[in-house]
Amino acid sequence: MSRVTVLSVGYLVLDVITTTRVVGRNAGGTAGNVAANLAWLGHTSGLLARIGSDAAGEALRADLSYAGVNTSHVHRSADVETPILIQRLTESGPQYLFSCPACKYKFASHRPATREQAEEAAAMAPEMLFVDRASKASLDLMVRVKRQGGIVMFEPNGPGRRGLTAEAIGLADILKVSEDRVDSLGSLLSNTPEQQVQVRTRGANGLEFRTGHGAWHARRARRARVSDSAGAGDWVTAGLLAHLTADQRLTHRNISDGLRLGQSLAALSCSFLGARGMNSTLSWGEARALLDSRGLGSWSTNPERGAAMQPEVDTVTLGNEGCVACGRRQSTVAGRRVRP
């Protein structure tokens, strides 16, 4: 079994990106984006997730493999349907649709990996673990990685099953929360470990971080021209974890430098269409040269450049025999005939 530096666990979805037409289909979701971004940055990353044995699931694995992610624990099951998310770009910003506006099909929800699948994934011996959904399987992995001396980062998307989320918060070495989710998490954030690193992101207003219950330290967002801000938070996560691969000490300096890298990547990615538009347009070396220059604020692209230059894999051709909007094909899920 190949070892990975960072194992990402949680939400994996097929992102369908649209303007006035479909311009891209890619593996997405927080866990999927973080794993792919880390691979683009040159790190060995793996992903644990459960998706369907359908066309969307096939496209997800193909895209992640192309991106360099270890997909040996991306499990495809006949009784699960792969989640799809449509991101529609409008003049007022992105809209996220959980059902297809063309064929009206309601897309499947996230299904967590099983505890048995988590046990198998533990053989990858990750030095760091990123989790975005609290489940029994992800908690098992959090405990195991901590016992082995690794770093656990948790980014709750919401309260979910409150008991599991509370346990995951208590296990996390790094807790990252978007400002717009603080209210929904409520009391779950009131009793955190003394030495836990906490990061709160505020979009264009930057972020703040602290250790334990100490003072908050603010970091401004880096300026950039914005075509699409989708996935910017996942770049902050990937930048922080990538920086910590060289030195895992959770010191103020290490965290600050890692967040600086993540914010720079997030700002640059906003010039591209789609959460991973930058990955398929620039190499890490090219991006680093831009980040080192003074011209980041003026860097811009054709709004469809990032998605238009995606590699010629199944993620782009998925819709040829299905719905023109979401790409779903007629399929059978758990014995049930499904039509787009």
Secondary structure as the mmCIF struct_conf table of DSSP 4:
data_model
#
loop_
_struct_conf.conf_type_id
_struct_conf.id
_struct_conf.beg_label_comp_id
_struct_conf.beg_label_asym_id
_struct_conf.beg_label_seq_id
_struct_conf.end_label_comp_id
_struct_conf.end_label_asym_id
_struct_conf.end_label_seq_id
BEND BEND1 THR A 5 THR A 5
STRN STRN1 VAL A 6 VAL A 9
BEND BEND2 GLY A 10 GLY A 10
STRN STRN2 VAL A 13 THR A 18
BEND BEND3 THR A 19 ARG A 21
STRN STRN3 VAL A 22 GLY A 28
BEND BEND4 GLY A 29 GLY A 29
HELX_RH_AL_P HELX_RH_AL_P1 THR A 30 TRP A 40
TURN_TY1_P TURN_TY1_P1 LEU A 41 GLY A 42
STRN STRN4 SER A 45 GLY A 52
BEND BEND5 SER A 53 ASP A 54
HELX_RH_AL_P HELX_RH_AL_P2 ALA A 55 ALA A 67
TURN_TY1_P TURN_TY1_P2 GLY A 68 GLY A 68
STRN STRN5 ASN A 70 ASN A 70
TURN_TY1_P TURN_TY1_P3 SER A 72 HIS A 73
STRN STRN6 VAL A 74 SER A 77
TURN_TY1_P TURN_TY1_P4 ALA A 78 ASP A 79
STRN STRN7 ILE A 84 THR A 90
TURN_TY1_P TURN_TY1_P5 GLU A 91 SER A 92
STRN STRN8 GLY A 93 LEU A 97
BEND BEND6 PHE A 98 PHE A 98
STRN STRN9 SER A 99 SER A 99
TURN_TY1_P TURN_TY1_P6 PRO A 101 CYS A 103
HELX_LH_PP_P HELX_LH_PP_P1 TYR A 105 TYR A 105
STRN STRN10 LYS A 106 LYS A 106
HELX_LH_PP_P HELX_LH_PP_P2 PHE A 107 HIS A 110
HELX_LH_PP_P HELX_LH_PP_P3 PRO A 112 THR A 114
HELX_RH_AL_P HELX_RH_AL_P3 ARG A 115 ALA A 121
HELX_RH_3T_P HELX_RH_3T_P1 ALA A 122 MET A 124
BEND BEND7 GLU A 127 GLU A 127
STRN STRN11 MET A 128 VAL A 131
BEND BEND8 ASP A 132 ARG A 133
HELX_RH_AL_P HELX_RH_AL_P4 LYS A 136 ARG A 147
TURN_TY1_P TURN_TY1_P7 GLN A 148 GLY A 149
STRN STRN12 ILE A 151 PHE A 154
BEND BEND9 ASN A 157 GLY A 158
BEND BEND10 GLY A 160 ARG A 161
HELX_RH_AL_P HELX_RH_AL_P5 ARG A 162 LEU A 171
BEND BEND11 ASP A 173 ASP A 173
STRN STRN13 ILE A 174 SER A 178
HELX_RH_3T_P HELX_RH_3T_P2 GLU A 179 ARG A 181
HELX_RH_AL_P HELX_RH_AL_P6 VAL A 182 LEU A 185
HELX_RH_3T_P HELX_RH_3T_P3 GLY A 186 LEU A 189
BEND BEND12 SER A 190 ASN A 191
TURN_TY1_P TURN_TY1_P8 GLU A 194 GLN A 195
STRN STRN14 VAL A 197 THR A 201
HELX_RH_3T_P HELX_RH_3T_P4 GLY A 203 ASN A 205
STRN STRN15 LEU A 207 THR A 211
TURN_TY1_P TURN_TY1_P9 GLY A 212 HIS A 213
BEND BEND13 GLY A 214 GLY A 214
STRN STRN16 HIS A 217 ARG A 219
HELX_LH_PP_P HELX_LH_PP_P4 ARG A 220 ARG A 223
BEND BEND14 SER A 227 SER A 227
TURN_TY1_P TURN_TY1_P10 ALA A 230 GLY A 231
HELX_RH_AL_P HELX_RH_AL_P7 ALA A 232 LEU A 244
TURN_TY1_P TURN_TY1_P11 THR A 245 ALA A 246
HELX_RH_AL_P HELX_RH_AL_P8 HIS A 252 SER A 269
TURN_TY1_P TURN_TY1_P12 CYS A 270 SER A 271
BEND BEND15 PHE A 272 GLY A 274
TURN_TY1_P TURN_TY1_P13 ALA A 275 ARG A 276
HELX_RH_AL_P HELX_RH_AL_P9 GLY A 277 THR A 281
BEND BEND16 LEU A 282 LEU A 282
HELX_RH_AL_P HELX_RH_AL_P10 TRP A 284 ASP A 292
BEND BEND17 SER A 293 ARG A 294
HELX_RH_3T_P HELX_RH_3T_P5 LEU A 296 SER A 298
TURN_TY1_P TURN_TY1_P14 PRO A 303 GLU A 304
HELX_RH_AL_P HELX_RH_AL_P11 ARG A 305 ALA A 308
TURN_TY1_P TURN_TY1_P15 MET A 309 MET A 309
BEND BEND18 GLU A 312 VAL A 313
HELX_RH_AL_P HELX_RH_AL_P12 ASP A 314 THR A 317
HELX_RH_3T_P HELX_RH_3T_P6 LEU A 318 GLU A 321
BEND BEND19 GLY A 322 GLY A 322
TURN_TY1_P TURN_TY1_P16 VAL A 324 CYS A 326
STRN STRN17 SER A 331 VAL A 333
TURN_TY1_P TURN_TY1_P17 ALA A 334 GLY A 335
STRN STRN18 ARG A 336 VAL A 338
#
